[in-house]
Amino acid sequence: MSKVSITILGGGREVGRSAILVDSGEKKILLDYGVIFEEDKPLFPLHVRPKDLNAVFLSHAHLDHSGALPLLYINAKIPLYTTSLTLELSELLIRDFLKISGYYIPYEHHELQVMLQCFNPLDYGDIVSLDKDHVIEIKDAGHIPGSSFFVLNISGTKILYTGDINPSVTALLKGADLSNVSDMDVLITESTYISYEHPERDYCEKTLIEILEEVLENGGKVLIPSFSVGRSQEVLLVLEKHGIDYPIFVDGMARAVIEILLNYSDYLRDPYLLEKALEDVFIVRDWSDRKKALEIPSIIVSPAGMLKGGPSLYYAKKIAKDPKSAIVFVSFQAPYTPGRALLETGLLPGVNSKVKARIEWLDFSSHAGRKQLFELLDKVKPKETCIFVHGDYRAVKESLPQVLDRYSFDVKIPRNGETILLK
């Protein structure tokens, strides 16, 4: 058998657009195929001939891992492996991507439908044998509900691909399952926050509750712009856990995601808590409900998490000039987004003066931080190579001396298009 090679089709020295091709010479396996957004324009991974692929494994539903997948199904029918929950959430996000994108997307609903028909359901702990020399195990990545990481055994060479991973326990999830990961030859890991230490989750929760109570007691309203998948539900659980006794409104795609999650309670840390949280929230269904949410001191949880359109931008504009109200971000704010601009300048598109509402940002990240990434390296200690992807090159380079000082494996920070030939 030929030596195994790993080609970075996306996610090389950038955050997002994950796409990793593993080629044994006999079979080609694709790990994720996502998009990245540059000033709202979607950019796709490097091309791979769909007819050359033997299998696709999808780690989770976020568009930066799933958004380019239908491109593979224009003239091919490749087996797609992921959890049933990830497939449902991916379909929801990709349909929304097709609906709202102002740019040309080189696939349509038909290709998405073909992709869905090629689905092979997996659950955590399952093992897929493409043949005796190509065996893949799926494990819980702890990033969002249904997210996975994969262990590939290619003719005795063991490769761990993290996708996006979070070992920390949160209100929503149990954290990544890092049992039995120590016997790897190669680690392909995300490095999104390799130079940044996340604060303790308890601190973030406590600070959020303190801000909410202060604003609401003074008669204000609080908008919490949140990602539809994962973050919105996490916020609702935190509010329920801490017994917040004010009206809570949930808007946008977060509503549909909640309905999906309730059918997959095994993936949640405490499904009962989510059910209980939903008893105490108002689901916003139309414009009259949105107006009601703004008439009283309330908490509004709504996408988009970076204020890039969606109901959250509507709410933000409405409360922008109210010094008693607040906008509390709980997600990373990418460059060139309205959320990032608001944090840095106090300005919001469509509002012709500085925002008077209180602006806060709290780090409720669902990615491993610096400490967790080094703990992952300690656990895995790949015998041969560690490949850093899905991260900023400068941040990874900054952390490289510590990595090289502590470990004996080779370290790669590949560009898109680079191929790494394993020993």
C-alpha positions in Angstrom: 0.0 0.0 0.0 1.2 3.6 -0.7 2.0 5.9 2.0 -0.8 8.0 3.5 -1.0 11.6 2.6 -3.0 14.5 4.1 -4.0 17.4 1.9 -5.4 20.7 3.3 -8.2 21.8 1.0 -9.4 24.4 3.5 -8.7 25.6 7.1 -5.0 26.0 6.5 -3.8 29.1 8.4 -7.4 30.4 8.6 -10.4 29.9 10.9 -13.1 28.1 9.0 -13.5 26.5 5.5 -12.4 23.2 7.0 -11.6 20.5 4.4 -9.1 17.7 4.9 -8.4 15.0 2.3 -6.8 11.7 3.6 -5.4 9.6 0.7 -4.1 6.1 1.3 -3.4 5.4 -2.4 -6.3 3.0 -2.4 -9.1 5.2 -0.9 -9.7 8.9 -0.6 -11.6 10.1 2.6 -12.7 13.7 2.9 -13.1 15.2 6.4 -15.5 18.2 6.3 -16.1 20.6 3.4 -17.0 24.0 4.7 -17.2 27.7 3.6 -15.6 30.8 5.0 -17.1 34.3 4.8 -15.0 37.3 3.8 -16.9 40.5 4.1 -20.1 38.4 3.8 -18.9 36.7 0.6 -18.7 32.9 0.8 -15.4 31.4 -0.2 -15.2 27.6 -0.9 -12.4 25.1 -0.3 -10.0 23.9 -3.0 -11.5 21.5 -5.5 -11.5 17.8 -5.1 -12.9 15.5 -7.8 -16.0 14.0 -6.2 -15.8 10.8 -8.3 -12.4 10.1 -6.6 -13.8 10.2 -3.1 -14.8 7.0 -1.3 -16.4 8.6 1.8 -17.1 11.9 3.4 -17.2 12.4 7.2 -18.8 15.5 8.6 -17.8 16.6 12.1 -20.7 19.0 12.8 -23.3 21.3 11.3 -21.7 24.8 11.3 -21.4 26.1 7.7 -17.6 26.5 8.1 -17.5 22.7 8.1 -20.7 21.7 6.1 -21.5 24.6 3.8 -19.6 23.3 0.7 -20.7 19.7 0.9 -23.5 19.9 -1.7 -20.9 20.8 -4.3 -19.7 17.2 -4.1 -23.1 15.9 -5.1 -23.6 17.5 -8.5 -22.4 14.5 -10.5 -21.6 11.9 -7.8 -23.1 10.0 -4.9 -20.5 9.7 -2.2 -21.4 8.0 1.1 -21.8 10.7 3.8 -21.2 9.7 7.4 -22.2 11.8 10.4 -24.8 11.8 13.3 -28.5 12.1 12.5 -28.6 15.3 14.5 -25.7 16.8 12.6 -27.4 16.0 9.3 -30.7 17.7 10.4 -29.0 20.8 11.6 -26.8 20.9 8.5 -29.8 20.8 6.3 -31.4 23.6 8.2 -28.3 25.8 8.0 -27.6 25.1 4.3 -31.2 25.8 3.3 -31.0 29.1 5.1 -27.6 29.8 3.4 -29.2 29.2 0.0 -32.1 31.4 0.9 -30.3 34.5 2.3 -27.0 34.6 0.4 -26.8 37.6 -1.8 -24.0 35.9 -3.7 -23.9 33.2 -6.3 -23.6 29.7 -4.6 -22.5 27.0 -7.1 -25.1 24.5 -6.0 -28.8 24.4 -5.5 -31.5 22.6 -3.5 -31.2 19.6 -5.8 -27.6 18.9 -4.8 -28.5 19.2 -1.1 -31.2 16.7 -1.6 -28.8 14.2 -3.3 -26.4 14.7 -0.4 -29.2 13.9 2.1 -29.9 10.7 0.2 -26.3 9.6 0.6 -26.4 9.8 4.4 -25.2 7.0 6.6 -26.2 7.6 10.2 -23.6 7.2 13.0 -23.7 7.5 16.8 -20.8 8.0 19.2 -18.7 4.9 19.6 -19.7 3.6 16.2 -17.0 2.2 13.9 -17.1 2.3 10.1 -15.1 -0.2 8.1 -14.7 0.9 4.5 -12.6 -2.2 4.3 -10.1 -3.9 6.6 -7.5 -1.2 6.0 -9.8 1.8 6.4 -11.5 1.9 9.7 -13.0 5.1 11.2 -14.4 5.6 14.8 -16.7 8.5 15.7 -16.5 10.2 19.2 -18.2 13.1 20.9 -16.4 16.4 20.3 -18.4 18.5 22.8 -18.6 21.5 20.5 -22.3 21.7 19.6 -25.0 19.1 19.9 -24.3 16.2 17.5 -20.6 17.3 16.9 -18.0 14.6 16.4 -14.3 13.9 16.1 -12.9 11.0 14.1 -10.2 8.4 14.6 -9.0 6.9 11.4 -7.0 3.7 11.2 -5.5 3.5 7.8 -3.5 0.3 7.5 -2.2 0.6 11.0 -1.6 4.4 10.9 -3.9 6.1 13.4 -5.0 9.7 12.7 -7.2 11.8 15.0 -9.1 14.7 13.4 -10.7 16.9 16.0 -13.0 19.0 13.9 -14.0 21.7 16.4 -13.6 20.4 19.9 -14.5 21.4 23.4 -13.5 19.2 26.4 -15.2 21.6 28.9 -18.5 20.8 30.5 -21.2 23.4 29.7 -24.8 23.8 30.6 -25.7 22.3 27.3 -23.1 19.5 26.7 -20.9 17.0 28.6 -17.7 18.0 26.8 -15.5 15.9 24.4 -14.9 12.3 25.1 -11.1 12.0 25.2 -10.9 8.5 26.5 -8.6 6.1 24.6 -7.0 8.7 22.4 -3.4 8.2 23.4 -2.2 5.7 20.8 -2.2 8.1 17.7 0.4 8.5 15.1 -1.0 11.8 13.7 -3.2 14.5 15.3 -5.0 17.0 13.1 -6.3 19.6 15.5 -8.2 22.9 15.4 -6.1 25.8 16.8 -8.8 28.6 16.9 -7.8 29.7 20.5 -4.3 28.3 20.9 -3.0 31.7 22.1 -6.1 32.6 24.2 -7.2 31.4 27.6 -11.0 31.2 28.0 -12.3 32.4 31.4 -14.0 29.8 33.6 -17.6 29.2 32.4 -19.0 29.8 36.0 -17.5 33.3 35.8 -19.2 34.0 32.5 -22.5 32.7 33.7 -22.3 34.7 36.9 -21.3 37.9 35.1 -24.2 37.5 32.5 -26.7 37.1 35.3 -25.4 40.2 37.2 -25.7 42.3 34.0 -29.2 41.0 33.2 -30.5 41.7 36.7 -29.0 45.2 36.8 -30.5 46.2 33.4 -33.9 44.6 33.9 -34.3 46.0 37.4 -33.8 49.5 35.9 -36.6 48.9 33.4 -34.3 48.1 30.4 -34.4 45.4 27.8 -31.5 43.0 27.1 -30.7 41.7 23.6 -28.5 38.6 23.5 -27.5 38.0 19.9 -26.7 34.3 19.6 -25.8 31.6 17.1 -28.9 29.6 16.2 -27.2 26.2 16.8 -25.8 25.7 20.3 -25.3 29.2 21.7 -28.9 30.2 21.9 -29.9 27.0 23.7 -26.9 27.4 26.0 -28.0 30.8 27.0 -31.6 29.6 27.8 -30.2 26.8 30.0 -28.0 29.4 31.9 -31.1 31.6 32.4 -33.1 28.6 33.7 -30.3 27.4 35.9 -30.0 30.7 37.6 -33.8 31.2 38.0 -34.1 34.5 36.0 -37.7 35.6 36.5 -38.2 38.0 33.6 -39.9 37.4 30.3 -37.6 35.6 27.8 -38.2 35.8 24.1 -36.6 33.5 21.6 -36.6 34.5 17.9 -35.3 33.4 14.5 -33.9 30.0 13.5 -33.1 29.2 17.2 -36.8 28.2 17.4 -36.4 25.5 14.8 -33.2 24.3 16.3 -34.8 23.8 19.7 -37.5 21.7 18.1 -34.9 19.5 16.5 -32.8 19.2 19.7 -35.8 18.0 21.7 -35.8 14.9 19.5 -32.2 14.1 20.4 -32.2 14.3 24.2 -29.3 11.8 24.4 -26.9 14.4 23.0 -27.7 16.9 25.7 -26.2 17.1 29.2 -29.5 17.8 30.8 -32.5 17.5 28.5 -34.9 18.0 31.3 -33.4 21.4 32.0 -33.9 22.4 28.3 -37.5 21.3 28.5 -38.0 23.2 31.7 -36.4 26.3 30.2 -38.8 26.2 27.2 -41.8 26.2 29.5 -40.7 29.7 30.6 -39.9 31.3 27.2 -42.1 33.1 24.6 -41.5 31.9 21.1 -41.5 34.8 18.7 -43.6 33.9 15.6 -44.3 37.2 13.9 -43.8 40.9 13.9 -46.5 41.5 16.5 -44.6 39.2 18.9 -41.4 41.2 18.2 -43.1 44.4 19.1 -44.4 42.9 22.4 -40.9 41.8 23.3 -39.8 45.5 23.1 -42.7 46.8 25.2 -41.6 45.5 28.6 -38.3 44.8 30.5 -37.3 41.5 28.8 -34.5 39.3 27.6 -34.4 38.6 23.8 -32.3 35.7 22.6 -32.0 36.0 18.8 -29.7 35.2 15.8 -27.7 36.4 14.1 -25.0 36.2 16.7 -22.8 38.9 15.0 -25.8 41.1 14.0 -25.3 40.2 10.4 -29.0 40.6 9.6 -31.8 38.4 11.1 -34.1 39.5 13.9 -31.2 40.5 16.2 -30.2 43.4 14.0 -33.9 44.6 14.1 -33.9 44.5 17.9 -30.5 46.1 18.2 -31.6 49.1 16.2 -34.7 49.4 18.3 -32.9 49.5 21.6 -29.7 51.3 20.4 -30.8 54.7 21.7 -32.0 53.5 25.1 -29.3 54.0 27.8 -31.3 51.7 30.2 -31.1 48.7 27.8 -28.2 46.5 26.8 -26.8 44.3 24.0 -24.8 41.4 25.4 -22.7 39.4 23.0 -21.9 35.8 23.9 -20.1 34.8 20.7 -16.9 35.7 18.8 -17.4 38.8 16.7 -15.6 38.3 13.3 -13.9 41.3 11.6 -16.1 43.3 9.2 -19.3 42.3 11.1 -21.8 44.8 12.6 -21.2 43.1 16.0 -17.5 43.7 15.8 -18.0 47.3 14.6 -20.4 47.9 17.5 -17.9 46.6 20.1 -15.0 48.6 18.6 -16.7 51.9 17.6 -20.0 52.0 19.4 -21.7 52.4 16.0 -24.3 50.3 14.4 -25.4 50.2 10.7 -28.7 52.1 10.2 -28.3 54.1 13.4 -26.9 57.6 12.8 -25.4 58.2 16.2 -23.4 56.4 18.8 -25.3 53.6 20.5 -26.4 54.6 24.0 -27.4 51.1 25.1 -24.9 49.3 27.3 -22.6 47.0 25.2 -21.0 43.9 26.8 -19.1 40.8 25.5 -18.8 37.6 27.3 -16.8 34.6 26.2 -19.2 31.6 26.0 -16.9 29.9 23.5 -17.6 26.3 22.4 -14.0 25.8 21.3 -11.1 24.5 23.3 -8.9 27.3 24.7 -5.2 27.4 25.1 -5.2 25.3 28.3 -7.6 22.7 26.8 -5.6 22.4 23.6 -2.4 21.7 25.5 -4.2 19.2 27.6 -5.4 17.6 24.4 -1.7 17.4 23.2 -0.8 15.9 26.5 -3.4 13.2 26.1 -2.8 12.3 22.5 0.9 12.9 22.2 1.0 11.8 18.6 4.0 9.6 17.8 4.7 11.2 14.4 3.1 14.5 13.6 0.7 17.2 14.9 -1.0 19.3 12.2 -2.5 22.6 13.3 -5.5 23.8 11.2 -8.5 26.1 11.7 -6.5 28.8 13.3 -4.7 32.1 12.8 -1.1 31.5 11.6 0.4 34.2 13.8 -1.3 32.8 16.9 -0.1 29.2 16.2 3.4 30.4 15.4 3.4 32.4 18.7 2.7 29.2 20.6 5.1 27.0 18.6 8.1 27.4 21.0 6.1 26.0 23.9 4.8 23.1 21.7 8.3 22.2 20.5 9.8 22.5 24.0 7.2 20.1 25.5 6.8 17.5 22.7 9.0 15.5 20.3 6.5 15.1 17.4 6.9 17.1 14.1 4.7 20.1 13.9 3.0 21.3 10.7 1.1 24.6 10.1 0.1 23.9 6.5 -1.3 26.3 3.9 -4.3 25.5 1.8 -3.2 23.2 -1.0 -0.3 21.7 1.0 0.1 17.9 1.1 1.8 16.2 4.1 3.2 12.7 3.3 3.2 10.6 6.5 6.2 8.4 7.3 
